[in-house]
Amino acid sequence: MVSAYVVHRKPLQGSVHTLYMIMDGGDVARTQISYPSEGDCETALRARTNARRAACAAISKAKRSGKKGWQAKPMTVKEAA
């Protein structure tokens, strides 16, 4: 635990380093070799939240802009050269 954030440690095989994984629930938000500070954890979780929000917005935009049924344009088949 780093303050209120969950961090998993994993020793790297054949190395003196340890991999620190900043967790967001059950998912890994960021990995790094150095011990994370509270600011690192906060930044990683904020970036993951923003990326998730942007992905959801893109999906909903694609759903709204997609045409359905009789409004759809017919697909054209191009001849192979």
N, CA, C and O atoms as a CHARMM CRD file, in Angstrom:
* protein
*
  324
    1    1 MET  N      0.84300  -1.18100   0.00000 PROA 1      0.00000
    2    1 MET  CA     0.00000   0.00000   0.00000 PROA 1      0.00000
    3    1 MET  C      0.88700   1.24200   0.00000 PROA 1      0.00000
    4    1 MET  O      1.83200   1.36300   0.78000 PROA 1      0.00000
    5    2 VAL  N      0.55300   2.14300  -0.88700 PROA 2      0.00000
    6    2 VAL  CA     1.16600   3.45900  -0.90000 PROA 2      0.00000
    7    2 VAL  C      0.03100   4.42700  -0.62300 PROA 2      0.00000
    8    2 VAL  O     -0.77700   4.72200  -1.50400 PROA 2      0.00000
    9    3 SER  N     -0.02500   4.91100   0.59000 PROA 3      0.00000
   10    3 SER  CA    -1.12600   5.73800   1.05700 PROA 3      0.00000
   11    3 SER  C     -2.42200   4.95300   0.88900 PROA 3      0.00000
   12    3 SER  O     -2.61300   3.94500   1.56800 PROA 3      0.00000
   13    4 ALA  N     -3.31300   5.38500   0.00400 PROA 4      0.00000
   14    4 ALA  CA    -4.58900   4.67900  -0.18900 PROA 4      0.00000
   15    4 ALA  C     -4.58800   3.83600  -1.45300 PROA 4      0.00000
   16    4 ALA  O     -5.63200   3.30400  -1.83100 PROA 4      0.00000
   17    5 TYR  N     -3.45100   3.70000  -2.11500 PROA 5      0.00000
   18    5 TYR  CA    -3.35600   3.00300  -3.39500 PROA 5      0.00000
   19    5 TYR  C     -2.72800   1.62600  -3.21900 PROA 5      0.00000
   20    5 TYR  O     -1.82900   1.43600  -2.40000 PROA 5      0.00000
   21    6 VAL  N     -3.22200   0.66700  -4.00700 PROA 6      0.00000
   22    6 VAL  CA    -2.70500  -0.69800  -3.93600 PROA 6      0.00000
   23    6 VAL  C     -1.58800  -0.85200  -4.96100 PROA 6      0.00000
   24    6 VAL  O     -1.76600  -0.53500  -6.13800 PROA 6      0.00000
   25    7 VAL  N     -0.43300  -1.34200  -4.50600 PROA 7      0.00000
   26    7 VAL  CA     0.71600  -1.55600  -5.37900 PROA 7      0.00000
   27    7 VAL  C      1.21400  -2.98100  -5.15900 PROA 7      0.00000
   28    7 VAL  O      1.49900  -3.37900  -4.02900 PROA 7      0.00000
   29    8 HSD  N      1.31800  -3.74600  -6.24400 PROA 8      0.00000
   30    8 HSD  CA     1.86200  -5.10300  -6.16000 PROA 8      0.00000
   31    8 HSD  C      3.34300  -5.06400  -6.50000 PROA 8      0.00000
   32    8 HSD  O      3.77300  -4.31700  -7.37900 PROA 8      0.00000
   33    9 ARG  N      4.10800  -5.87100  -5.79800 PROA 9      0.00000
   34    9 ARG  CA     5.53900  -5.98100  -6.07900 PROA 9      0.00000
   35    9 ARG  C      5.80800  -7.33400  -6.69700 PROA 9      0.00000
   36    9 ARG  O      5.22700  -8.33900  -6.28600 PROA 9      0.00000
   37   10 LYS  N      6.69700  -7.36400  -7.69400 PROA 10     0.00000
   38   10 LYS  CA     7.05900  -8.61800  -8.34800 PROA 10     0.00000
   39   10 LYS  C      8.55600  -8.58300  -8.62500 PROA 10     0.00000
   40   10 LYS  O      9.01400  -7.75100  -9.40900 PROA 10     0.00000
   41   11 PRO  N      9.33100  -9.47300  -7.99600 PROA 11     0.00000
   42   11 PRO  CA    10.76500  -9.49400  -8.28600 PROA 11     0.00000
   43   11 PRO  C     10.99900  -9.97800  -9.71600 PROA 11     0.00000
   44   11 PRO  O     10.36600 -10.93000 -10.17300 PROA 11     0.00000
   45   12 LEU  N     11.91400  -9.31200 -10.41200 PROA 12     0.00000
   46   12 LEU  CA    12.22900  -9.70000 -11.78200 PROA 12     0.00000
   47   12 LEU  C     13.24700 -10.82900 -11.78000 PROA 12     0.00000
   48   12 LEU  O     14.26100 -10.76300 -11.08600 PROA 12     0.00000
   49   13 GLN  N     12.97400 -11.85400 -12.55400 PROA 13     0.00000
   50   13 GLN  CA    13.83100 -13.04400 -12.62000 PROA 13     0.00000
   51   13 GLN  C     15.21200 -12.67300 -13.14500 PROA 13     0.00000
   52   13 GLN  O     15.32600 -12.03500 -14.19200 PROA 13     0.00000
   53   14 GLY  N     16.24300 -13.05800 -12.44200 PROA 14     0.00000
   54   14 GLY  CA    17.62100 -12.82900 -12.88000 PROA 14     0.00000
   55   14 GLY  C     18.05900 -11.38100 -12.77500 PROA 14     0.00000
   56   14 GLY  O     19.00100 -10.97900 -13.45900 PROA 14     0.00000
   57   15 SER  N     17.41300 -10.59300 -11.94800 PROA 15     0.00000
   58   15 SER  CA    17.73800  -9.18300 -11.80700 PROA 15     0.00000
   59   15 SER  C     17.60300  -8.77800 -10.34800 PROA 15     0.00000
   60   15 SER  O     16.92400  -9.44500  -9.56700 PROA 15     0.00000
   61   16 VAL  N     18.25000  -7.68700  -9.99300 PROA 16     0.00000
   62   16 VAL  CA    18.13600  -7.17700  -8.63300 PROA 16     0.00000
   63   16 VAL  C     16.95700  -6.21500  -8.50400 PROA 16     0.00000
   64   16 VAL  O     16.68200  -5.71300  -7.41400 PROA 16     0.00000
   65   17 HSD  N     16.26500  -5.95800  -9.60700 PROA 17     0.00000
   66   17 HSD  CA    15.17500  -4.99500  -9.62100 PROA 17     0.00000
   67   17 HSD  C     13.85300  -5.65300  -9.23900 PROA 17     0.00000
   68   17 HSD  O     13.69000  -6.87000  -9.32500 PROA 17     0.00000
   69   18 THR  N     12.92400  -4.81500  -8.81700 PROA 18     0.00000
   70   18 THR  CA    11.56500  -5.24000  -8.49500 PROA 18     0.00000
   71   18 THR  C     10.60000  -4.42900  -9.34400 PROA 18     0.00000
   72   18 THR  O     10.75800  -3.21700  -9.48500 PROA 18     0.00000
   73   19 LEU  N      9.59500  -5.09900  -9.91300 PROA 19     0.00000
   74   19 LEU  CA     8.59200  -4.43100 -10.72700 PROA 19     0.00000
   75   19 LEU  C      7.42100  -4.05200  -9.81800 PROA 19     0.00000
   76   19 LEU  O      6.86200  -4.90300  -9.12500 PROA 19     0.00000
   77   20 TYR  N      7.06200  -2.78300  -9.82700 PROA 20     0.00000
   78   20 TYR  CA     5.93800  -2.29200  -9.03100 PROA 20     0.00000
   79   20 TYR  C      4.77000  -2.04300  -9.97700 PROA 20     0.00000
   80   20 TYR  O      4.90700  -1.31900 -10.96300 PROA 20     0.00000
   81   21 MET  N      3.61400  -2.64800  -9.67500 PROA 21     0.00000
   82   21 MET  CA     2.42900  -2.51000 -10.50500 PROA 21     0.00000
   83   21 MET  C      1.37600  -1.74600  -9.72100 PROA 21     0.00000
   84   21 MET  O      0.90500  -2.21300  -8.68400 PROA 21     0.00000
   85   22 ILE  N      1.00900  -0.57100 -10.21700 PROA 22     0.00000
   86   22 ILE  CA    -0.02600   0.24100  -9.59000 PROA 22     0.00000
   87   22 ILE  C     -1.36000  -0.30300 -10.06800 PROA 22     0.00000
   88   22 ILE  O     -1.63100  -0.33900 -11.26900 PROA 22     0.00000
   89   23 MET  N     -2.19300  -0.72700  -9.12400 PROA 23     0.00000
   90   23 MET  CA    -3.43200  -1.41800  -9.45700 PROA 23     0.00000
   91   23 MET  C     -4.63200  -0.47900  -9.42000 PROA 23     0.00000
   92   23 MET  O     -4.72000   0.42600  -8.59000 PROA 23     0.00000
   93   24 ASP  N     -5.55300  -0.72600 -10.35000 PROA 24     0.00000
   94   24 ASP  CA    -6.84000  -0.04500 -10.38200 PROA 24     0.00000
   95   24 ASP  C     -7.89000  -1.14000 -10.31300 PROA 24     0.00000
   96   24 ASP  O     -8.32900  -1.65900 -11.34000 PROA 24     0.00000
   97   25 GLY  N     -8.28300  -1.48300  -9.11700 PROA 25     0.00000
   98   25 GLY  CA    -9.16100  -2.64300  -8.93500 PROA 25     0.00000
   99   25 GLY  C     -8.35900  -3.90400  -9.22000 PROA 25     0.00000
  100   25 GLY  O     -7.37500  -4.18200  -8.53500 PROA 25     0.00000
  101   26 GLY  N     -8.76800  -4.66100 -10.21600 PROA 26     0.00000
  102   26 GLY  CA    -8.05100  -5.86700 -10.59300 PROA 26     0.00000
  103   26 GLY  C     -7.15200  -5.67100 -11.79700 PROA 26     0.00000
  104   26 GLY  O     -6.48600  -6.61200 -12.22800 PROA 26     0.00000
  105   27 ASP  N     -7.11700  -4.45900 -12.35200 PROA 27     0.00000
  106   27 ASP  CA    -6.32600  -4.16400 -13.54400 PROA 27     0.00000
  107   27 ASP  C     -5.07300  -3.37900 -13.17700 PROA 27     0.00000
  108   27 ASP  O     -5.05000  -2.64500 -12.18800 PROA 27     0.00000
  109   28 VAL  N     -4.03700  -3.54600 -13.98700 PROA 28     0.00000
  110   28 VAL  CA    -2.79100  -2.81400 -13.78200 PROA 28     0.00000
  111   28 VAL  C     -2.90000  -1.46900 -14.48600 PROA 28     0.00000
  112   28 VAL  O     -3.12300  -1.42100 -15.69600 PROA 28     0.00000
  113   29 ALA  N     -2.74600  -0.37900 -13.74500 PROA 29     0.00000
  114   29 ALA  CA    -2.81200   0.96700 -14.31500 PROA 29     0.00000
  115   29 ALA  C     -1.45900   1.37900 -14.88000 PROA 29     0.00000
  116   29 ALA  O     -1.40400   2.00800 -15.93600 PROA 29     0.00000
  117   30 ARG  N     -0.36800   1.03900 -14.20100 PROA 30     0.00000
  118   30 ARG  CA     0.97900   1.39300 -14.65800 PROA 30     0.00000
  119   30 ARG  C      1.97700   0.46900 -13.98200 PROA 30     0.00000
  120   30 ARG  O      1.74500  -0.00200 -12.86900 PROA 30     0.00000
  121   31 THR  N      3.08300   0.21400 -14.65400 PROA 31     0.00000
  122   31 THR  CA     4.18500  -0.53700 -14.05900 PROA 31     0.00000
  123   31 THR  C      5.42700   0.33400 -14.09200 PROA 31     0.00000
  124   31 THR  O      5.61900   1.14100 -15.00100 PROA 31     0.00000
  125   32 GLN  N      6.26300   0.15300 -13.08300 PROA 32     0.00000
  126   32 GLN  CA     7.53400   0.87600 -13.04200 PROA 32     0.00000
  127   32 GLN  C      8.50900   0.12300 -12.16100 PROA 32     0.00000
  128   32 GLN  O      8.11700  -0.70800 -11.34200 PROA 32     0.00000
  129   33 ILE  N      9.78300   0.42600 -12.34200 PROA 33     0.00000
  130   33 ILE  CA    10.84600  -0.25200 -11.59400 PROA 33     0.00000
  131   33 ILE  C     11.08200   0.41500 -10.24800 PROA 33     0.00000
  132   33 ILE  O     11.32300  -0.27100  -9.25500 PROA 33     0.00000
  133   34 SER  N     11.01800   1.74200 -10.19800 PROA 34     0.00000
  134   34 SER  CA    11.26900   2.44000  -8.93600 PROA 34     0.00000
  135   34 SER  C     10.02400   2.40800  -8.05700 PROA 34     0.00000
  136   34 SER  O      8.90500   2.24400  -8.54200 PROA 34     0.00000
  137   35 TYR  N     10.24200   2.56500  -6.76700 PROA 35     0.00000
  138   35 TYR  CA     9.13000   2.56500  -5.80800 PROA 35     0.00000
  139   35 TYR  C      8.22300   3.75200  -6.09500 PROA 35     0.00000
  140   35 TYR  O      8.70200   4.88600  -6.13300 PROA 35     0.00000
  141   36 PRO  N      6.91800   3.52700  -6.29900 PROA 36     0.00000
  142   36 PRO  CA     6.03200   4.63400  -6.65600 PROA 36     0.00000
  143   36 PRO  C      5.69900   5.51900  -5.45500 PROA 36     0.00000
  144   36 PRO  O      5.55600   5.04400  -4.32900 PROA 36     0.00000
  145   37 SER  N      5.58400   6.79800  -5.72400 PROA 37     0.00000
  146   37 SER  CA     5.15200   7.73300  -4.68900 PROA 37     0.00000
  147   37 SER  C      3.63100   7.86500  -4.77500 PROA 37     0.00000
  148   37 SER  O      2.99800   7.30000  -5.66700 PROA 37     0.00000
  149   38 GLU  N      3.06900   8.60200  -3.85800 PROA 38     0.00000
  150   38 GLU  CA     1.61900   8.82100  -3.87600 PROA 38     0.00000
  151   38 GLU  C      1.21500   9.58800  -5.13000 PROA 38     0.00000
  152   38 GLU  O      0.15700   9.32900  -5.70500 PROA 38     0.00000
  153   39 GLY  N      2.05000  10.52900  -5.55400 PROA 39     0.00000
  154   39 GLY  CA     1.78100  11.29400  -6.77400 PROA 39     0.00000
  155   39 GLY  C      1.80600  10.41900  -8.01800 PROA 39     0.00000
  156   39 GLY  O      0.99700  10.60700  -8.92700 PROA 39     0.00000
  157   40 ASP  N      2.74300   9.44800  -8.06500 PROA 40     0.00000
  158   40 ASP  CA     2.79800   8.51500  -9.19500 PROA 40     0.00000
  159   40 ASP  C      1.50500   7.70100  -9.29100 PROA 40     0.00000
  160   40 ASP  O      0.95800   7.50900 -10.37700 PROA 40     0.00000
  161   41 CYS  N      1.03700   7.23500  -8.15500 PROA 41     0.00000
  162   41 CYS  CA    -0.19400   6.43500  -8.12800 PROA 41     0.00000
  163   41 CYS  C     -1.38600   7.26000  -8.57200 PROA 41     0.00000
  164   41 CYS  O     -2.21000   6.80100  -9.36400 PROA 41     0.00000
  165   42 GLU  N     -1.47600   8.47500  -8.06300 PROA 42     0.00000
  166   42 GLU  CA    -2.59100   9.34500  -8.41100 PROA 42     0.00000
  167   42 GLU  C     -2.59100   9.67000  -9.90200 PROA 42     0.00000
  168   42 GLU  O     -3.64300   9.65600 -10.54200 PROA 42     0.00000
  169   43 THR  N     -1.41900   9.96100 -10.45300 PROA 43     0.00000
  170   43 THR  CA    -1.30200  10.27300 -11.87600 PROA 43     0.00000
  171   43 THR  C     -1.67400   9.07900 -12.74200 PROA 43     0.00000
  172   43 THR  O     -2.36100   9.23400 -13.75200 PROA 43     0.00000
  173   44 ALA  N     -1.22500   7.89200 -12.35500 PROA 44     0.00000
  174   44 ALA  CA    -1.51600   6.68400 -13.12600 PROA 44     0.00000
  175   44 ALA  C     -3.01300   6.39500 -13.14700 PROA 44     0.00000
  176   44 ALA  O     -3.56400   6.05900 -14.19600 PROA 44     0.00000
  177   45 LEU  N     -3.66600   6.51900 -12.01500 PROA 45     0.00000
  178   45 LEU  CA    -5.10200   6.24400 -11.95400 PROA 45     0.00000
  179   45 LEU  C     -5.90900   7.30900 -12.68500 PROA 45     0.00000
  180   45 LEU  O     -6.92000   6.99900 -13.31500 PROA 45     0.00000
  181   46 ARG  N     -5.46800   8.55900 -12.60500 PROA 46     0.00000
  182   46 ARG  CA    -6.16200   9.62600 -13.32500 PROA 46     0.00000
  183   46 ARG  C     -6.02900   9.43500 -14.84200 PROA 46     0.00000
  184   46 ARG  O     -6.99500   9.62700 -15.58000 PROA 46     0.00000
  185   47 ALA  N     -4.82900   9.05600 -15.30400 PROA 47     0.00000
  186   47 ALA  CA    -4.62400   8.82000 -16.73900 PROA 47     0.00000
  187   47 ALA  C     -5.46300   7.64500 -17.22400 PROA 47     0.00000
  188   47 ALA  O     -6.01700   7.68800 -18.32300 PROA 47     0.00000
  189   48 ARG  N     -5.55800   6.60500 -16.41900 PROA 48     0.00000
  190   48 ARG  CA    -6.36800   5.44300 -16.79800 PROA 48     0.00000
  191   48 ARG  C     -7.85000   5.80100 -16.86200 PROA 48     0.00000
  192   48 ARG  O     -8.56300   5.35300 -17.76000 PROA 48     0.00000
  193   49 THR  N     -8.31000   6.60600 -15.91100 PROA 49     0.00000
  194   49 THR  CA    -9.70100   7.04700 -15.91100 PROA 49     0.00000
  195   49 THR  C    -10.00000   7.89800 -17.13800 PROA 49     0.00000
  196   49 THR  O    -11.04100   7.72300 -17.77200 PROA 49     0.00000
  197   50 ASN  N     -9.09800   8.81800 -17.48000 PROA 50     0.00000
  198   50 ASN  CA    -9.29700   9.66400 -18.65900 PROA 50     0.00000
  199   50 ASN  C     -9.30000   8.84100 -19.93600 PROA 50     0.00000
  200   50 ASN  O    -10.09900   9.10900 -20.83300 PROA 50     0.00000
  201   51 ALA  N     -8.43000   7.85200 -20.04100 PROA 51     0.00000
  202   51 ALA  CA    -8.38700   6.99500 -21.22600 PROA 51     0.00000
  203   51 ALA  C     -9.66500   6.17300 -21.34500 PROA 51     0.00000
  204   51 ALA  O    -10.20000   6.00400 -22.44100 PROA 51     0.00000
  205   52 ARG  N    -10.14800   5.66700 -20.23100 PROA 52     0.00000
  206   52 ARG  CA   -11.38900   4.89100 -20.23700 PROA 52     0.00000
  207   52 ARG  C    -12.56900   5.77700 -20.63900 PROA 52     0.00000
  208   52 ARG  O    -13.43800   5.35200 -21.40000 PROA 52     0.00000
  209   53 ARG  N    -12.59700   7.00300 -20.12800 PROA 53     0.00000
  210   53 ARG  CA   -13.67000   7.93500 -20.46800 PROA 53     0.00000
  211   53 ARG  C    -13.63500   8.29100 -21.95200 PROA 53     0.00000
  212   53 ARG  O    -14.68500   8.37100 -22.58900 PROA 53     0.00000
  213   54 ALA  N    -12.43500   8.50800 -22.51400 PROA 54     0.00000
  214   54 ALA  CA   -12.31000   8.83700 -23.93400 PROA 54     0.00000
  215   54 ALA  C    -12.74000   7.65800 -24.81100 PROA 54     0.00000
  216   54 ALA  O    -13.36400   7.85600 -25.85300 PROA 54     0.00000
  217   55 ALA  N    -12.41100   6.44100 -24.39500 PROA 55     0.00000
  218   55 ALA  CA   -12.81300   5.26200 -25.16100 PROA 55     0.00000
  219   55 ALA  C    -14.32700   5.10500 -25.15500 PROA 55     0.00000
  220   55 ALA  O    -14.91700   4.78400 -26.18700 PROA 55     0.00000
  221   56 CYS  N    -14.95500   5.32200 -24.02500 PROA 56     0.00000
  222   56 CYS  CA   -16.41500   5.22700 -23.93500 PROA 56     0.00000
  223   56 CYS  C    -17.08400   6.30200 -24.79200 PROA 56     0.00000
  224   56 CYS  O    -18.10300   6.04600 -25.43300 PROA 56     0.00000
  225   57 ALA  N    -16.50900   7.49700 -24.80100 PROA 57     0.00000
  226   57 ALA  CA   -17.06800   8.57900 -25.61500 PROA 57     0.00000
  227   57 ALA  C    -16.94200   8.25400 -27.09700 PROA 57     0.00000
  228   57 ALA  O    -17.86500   8.52500 -27.86600 PROA 57     0.00000
  229   58 ALA  N    -15.82300   7.68200 -27.51100 PROA 58     0.00000
  230   58 ALA  CA   -15.63000   7.32400 -28.91800 PROA 58     0.00000
  231   58 ALA  C    -16.59900   6.22400 -29.34400 PROA 58     0.00000
  232   58 ALA  O    -17.13300   6.25200 -30.45300 PROA 58     0.00000
  233   59 ILE  N    -16.81900   5.27000 -28.46600 PROA 59     0.00000
  234   59 ILE  CA   -17.75600   4.18300 -28.78600 PROA 59     0.00000
  235   59 ILE  C    -19.17600   4.72100 -28.91100 PROA 59     0.00000
  236   59 ILE  O    -19.89700   4.35800 -29.83900 PROA 59     0.00000
  237   60 SER  N    -19.58000   5.58100 -27.98600 PROA 60     0.00000
  238   60 SER  CA   -20.94000   6.11400 -28.05100 PROA 60     0.00000
  239   60 SER  C    -21.11700   7.01800 -29.27400 PROA 60     0.00000
  240   60 SER  O    -22.19800   7.05200 -29.86300 PROA 60     0.00000
  241   61 LYS  N    -20.07500   7.74600 -29.65800 PROA 61     0.00000
  242   61 LYS  CA   -20.14800   8.58600 -30.85200 PROA 61     0.00000
  243   61 LYS  C    -20.28700   7.72500 -32.09800 PROA 61     0.00000
  244   61 LYS  O    -21.05800   8.05100 -33.00000 PROA 61     0.00000
  245   62 ALA  N    -19.54200   6.62800 -32.15000 PROA 62     0.00000
  246   62 ALA  CA   -19.62800   5.73100 -33.29700 PROA 62     0.00000
  247   62 ALA  C    -21.01100   5.10100 -33.38500 PROA 62     0.00000
  248   62 ALA  O    -21.54300   4.92500 -34.48200 PROA 62     0.00000
  249   63 LYS  N    -21.59100   4.76400 -32.25700 PROA 63     0.00000
  250   63 LYS  CA   -22.93100   4.18300 -32.26000 PROA 63     0.00000
  251   63 LYS  C    -23.96300   5.19100 -32.74600 PROA 63     0.00000
  252   63 LYS  O    -24.86700   4.84800 -33.50900 PROA 63     0.00000
  253   64 ARG  N    -23.82300   6.44900 -32.29600 PROA 64     0.00000
  254   64 ARG  CA   -24.77900   7.47900 -32.69900 PROA 64     0.00000
  255   64 ARG  C    -24.66000   7.82100 -34.18100 PROA 64     0.00000
  256   64 ARG  O    -25.67000   8.07600 -34.83800 PROA 64     0.00000
  257   65 SER  N    -23.44600   7.82900 -34.71400 PROA 65     0.00000
  258   65 SER  CA   -23.25500   8.24600 -36.09700 PROA 65     0.00000
  259   65 SER  C    -23.49000   7.10700 -37.08400 PROA 65     0.00000
  260   65 SER  O    -23.62500   7.35200 -38.28300 PROA 65     0.00000
  261   66 GLY  N    -23.53900   5.88500 -36.60600 PROA 66     0.00000
  262   66 GLY  CA   -23.77800   4.75400 -37.50000 PROA 66     0.00000
  263   66 GLY  C    -25.20700   4.75400 -38.00200 PROA 66     0.00000
  264   66 GLY  O    -26.14200   4.98200 -37.23400 PROA 66     0.00000
  265   67 LYS  N    -25.37700   4.50000 -39.28900 PROA 67     0.00000
  266   67 LYS  CA   -26.72000   4.47200 -39.86400 PROA 67     0.00000
  267   67 LYS  C    -27.26800   3.06200 -39.76200 PROA 67     0.00000
  268   67 LYS  O    -26.51600   2.08800 -39.79800 PROA 67     0.00000
  269   68 LYS  N    -28.56400   2.96200 -39.63500 PROA 68     0.00000
  270   68 LYS  CA   -29.19600   1.66400 -39.45200 PROA 68     0.00000
  271   68 LYS  C    -30.27500   1.45100 -40.50100 PROA 68     0.00000
  272   68 LYS  O    -30.83400   2.40300 -41.04700 PROA 68     0.00000
  273   69 GLY  N    -30.54900   0.20100 -40.76600 PROA 69     0.00000
  274   69 GLY  CA   -31.67400  -0.18700 -41.59400 PROA 69     0.00000
  275   69 GLY  C    -31.66800   0.40000 -42.98200 PROA 69     0.00000
  276   69 GLY  O    -30.66800   0.31500 -43.69600 PROA 69     0.00000
  277   70 TRP  N    -32.78700   1.00200 -43.37300 PROA 70     0.00000
  278   70 TRP  CA   -32.96300   1.49600 -44.73500 PROA 70     0.00000
  279   70 TRP  C    -32.08700   2.69600 -45.04200 PROA 70     0.00000
  280   70 TRP  O    -31.91600   3.03500 -46.21300 PROA 70     0.00000
  281   71 GLN  N    -31.52500   3.35300 -44.03000 PROA 71     0.00000
  282   71 GLN  CA   -30.67400   4.52200 -44.25700 PROA 71     0.00000
  283   71 GLN  C    -29.25300   4.14000 -44.65100 PROA 71     0.00000
  284   71 GLN  O    -28.48800   4.97800 -45.12800 PROA 71     0.00000
  285   72 ALA  N    -28.90800   2.89500 -44.45400 PROA 72     0.00000
  286   72 ALA  CA   -27.53600   2.46800 -44.72700 PROA 72     0.00000
  287   72 ALA  C    -27.26400   2.49100 -46.22500 PROA 72     0.00000
  288   72 ALA  O    -28.14300   2.17200 -47.02500 PROA 72     0.00000
  289   73 LYS  N    -26.06300   2.86300 -46.59900 PROA 73     0.00000
  290   73 LYS  CA   -25.67200   2.86500 -48.00600 PROA 73     0.00000
  291   73 LYS  C    -25.33500   1.43900 -48.41000 PROA 73     0.00000
  292   73 LYS  O    -24.73000   0.70100 -47.63200 PROA 73     0.00000
  293   74 PRO  N    -25.72000   1.04300 -49.62100 PROA 74     0.00000
  294   74 PRO  CA   -25.39800  -0.31900 -50.04800 PROA 74     0.00000
  295   74 PRO  C    -23.88600  -0.45200 -50.26100 PROA 74     0.00000
  296   74 PRO  O    -23.21400   0.47900 -50.70500 PROA 74     0.00000
  297   75 MET  N    -23.39300  -1.61000 -49.93600 PROA 75     0.00000
  298   75 MET  CA   -21.96100  -1.87500 -50.10700 PROA 75     0.00000
  299   75 MET  C    -21.68400  -2.13700 -51.58100 PROA 75     0.00000
  300   75 MET  O    -22.45100  -2.82700 -52.25200 PROA 75     0.00000
  301   76 THR  N    -20.60000  -1.59300 -52.07100 PROA 76     0.00000
  302   76 THR  CA   -20.20800  -1.84900 -53.45400 PROA 76     0.00000
  303   76 THR  C    -19.04300  -2.80300 -53.46000 PROA 76     0.00000
  304   76 THR  O    -18.15600  -2.73500 -52.60900 PROA 76     0.00000
  305   77 VAL  N    -19.05500  -3.69500 -54.42900 PROA 77     0.00000
  306   77 VAL  CA   -17.99000  -4.68200 -54.54100 PROA 77     0.00000
  307   77 VAL  C    -17.03300  -4.19800 -55.62100 PROA 77     0.00000
  308   77 VAL  O    -17.45000  -3.98600 -56.76000 PROA 77     0.00000
  309   78 LYS  N    -15.76900  -4.02200 -55.28800 PROA 78     0.00000
  310   78 LYS  CA   -14.76700  -3.59600 -56.25500 PROA 78     0.00000
  311   78 LYS  C    -14.17000  -4.80800 -56.94400 PROA 78     0.00000
  312   78 LYS  O    -13.95100  -5.84700 -56.32100 PROA 78     0.00000
  313   79 GLU  N    -13.91200  -4.66800 -58.22200 PROA 79     0.00000
  314   79 GLU  CA   -13.33200  -5.77800 -58.95200 PROA 79     0.00000
  315   79 GLU  C    -11.85600  -5.89700 -58.61300 PROA 79     0.00000
  316   79 GLU  O    -11.16500  -4.89700 -58.41700 PROA 79     0.00000
  317   80 ALA  N    -11.38700  -7.13000 -58.54800 PROA 80     0.00000
  318   80 ALA  CA    -9.97200  -7.36900 -58.28400 PROA 80     0.00000
  319   80 ALA  C     -9.18700  -7.09300 -59.55500 PROA 80     0.00000
  320   80 ALA  O     -9.58300  -7.50700 -60.64400 PROA 80     0.00000
  321   81 ALA  N     -8.08900  -6.40000 -59.40800 PROA 81     0.00000
  322   81 ALA  CA    -7.28700  -6.04900 -60.60300 PROA 81     0.00000
  323   81 ALA  C     -6.38900  -7.18500 -61.00400 PROA 81     0.00000
  324   81 ALA  O     -5.64800  -7.07100 -61.98000 PROA 81     0.00000
